[in-house]
Amino acid sequence: MNTAELHRKLIAVARANPPGDQVPYAFEKRVTALLAARPLRENMSLWIYGLWRAAVSCVAITLLLGTWAAFQPATPAVTGDDLSQNFENTLLAAVDQTDPTP
């Protein structure tokens, strides 16, 4: 079906049947009563709830990764390089460079 034709027909039907001006008796009082009856959470309780959920998921991930790391077979160092020495050389690489003087 042509969407332009469908749009035209729907607009024509909507214009032929305008919405009523009458509102049911005490409608706004019922709506405001329903809104007032809902328990409102404080902002702090929302934060606490969210942080507890995040903490639980972080602990679960930590336990899973810790278990995975504990059961990995030990592999001997292939290169024999010392990680601490490589780390120190990397950090001090900029300090050890001397500026060429013209």
Residue pairs with C-beta under 8 A, 6 or more apart in sequence:
none
